[in-house]
Amino acid sequence: MRFTKMHGLGNDYVYVNCYEEKVEEPERMAKQLCDRHFGIGADGLILICPSEHADCRMEMYNADGSRGAMCGNGIRCVAKYVYEAGLVERERMKVETDSGIRRLVCRVREGRVYLVDVDMGVPALFPRESLSAGGSSFSFTPVDMGNPHAVLFYSDVDSVDVEQIGPAIENHKRFPGRTNVEFAQITDAQNIKLRVWERGSGETMACGTGACAACAAAMAMGLVKRKVTVRLPGGKLDITWSKADGPMILTGPAKKVFCGSLCP
Ligand SMILES: N[C@@H](CCC[C@H](N)C(=O)O)C(=O)O
């Protein structure tokens, strides 16, 4: 089976072109391929498939084999892949996900996609809540970006024990389907510093839906303006949400690292 390793700000996935390849048992394959010592090493597995409703379809699995409905960094890489492989010949395209169809615009230089704008849809925000985990109490904003998020605010995210708090909230009984967890620091009215504990993958270098969720929560609380740069360990994403009932636009890079094939 041939694969391509790609990433958006270090949020890395193994991509398989399912126009040509067939992946049996993708949950098991995801666990095996994502292992950073015994496999290729990645945050998840993304299958690029034909679609009856859009230009192509993205099917994503986290590193633990669980299915994710949406991936903001992954979908930009899918757009880059299908454009550069000639599977979709337009810079404007629609990609089907488990949480609906997303519209994307590829920015191209010398035939290569270097930046992608994604219409992430309208964030669904819920009132702030509190929960107790590991003997501490945490306040968070639940946000649905097509996948679930719990956004927490801190004055200094570098000092947060993400490895301990992340899984405690991810697996808390408040979230029967588990959740992604955002640790956000408002730097100023146009900048957020963010770390993300991803459901099924652990702390990642970046999370597109997580960055959008953090912006939605911060914007709704009046902590930042409607156009924000989010700085994550792997780099920065630009996010614009012009009005509360309109779509959020995510802009960021997509990179190919290597192509390979699995040994028989
Ligand atoms: N890295 C992603 C989100 C991947 C899915 C997530 N872990 C989930 O289970 O919902 C992104 O860039 O949005």
The ligand as a MOL file (V3000), in Angstrom:
LIG
                    3D

  0  0  0     0  0            999 V3000
M  V30 BEGIN CTAB
M  V30 COUNTS 13 12 0 0 0
M  V30 BEGIN ATOM
M  V30 1 N -6.1070 17.5110 14.4020 0
M  V30 2 C -7.4090 17.8070 14.0350 0
M  V30 3 C -8.5500 17.2010 14.7770 0
M  V30 4 C -8.5320 15.6680 14.6850 0
M  V30 5 C -9.7330 14.9690 15.2580 0
M  V30 6 C -9.8360 15.0180 16.7510 0
M  V30 7 N -8.7250 14.4260 17.4420 0
M  V30 8 C -11.1670 14.3670 17.1680 0
M  V30 9 O -11.1900 13.1970 17.6050 0
M  V30 10 O -12.1960 15.0500 17.0670 0
M  V30 11 C -7.6130 19.2190 13.5450 0
M  V30 12 O -6.6450 19.7880 13.0100 0
M  V30 13 O -8.7320 19.7400 13.6020 0
M  V30 END ATOM
M  V30 BEGIN BOND
M  V30 1 1 1 2
M  V30 2 1 2 3
M  V30 3 1 2 11
M  V30 4 1 3 4
M  V30 5 1 4 5
M  V30 6 1 5 6
M  V30 7 1 6 7
M  V30 8 1 6 8
M  V30 9 2 8 9
M  V30 10 1 8 10
M  V30 11 2 11 12
M  V30 12 1 11 13
M  V30 END BOND
M  V30 END CTAB
M  END
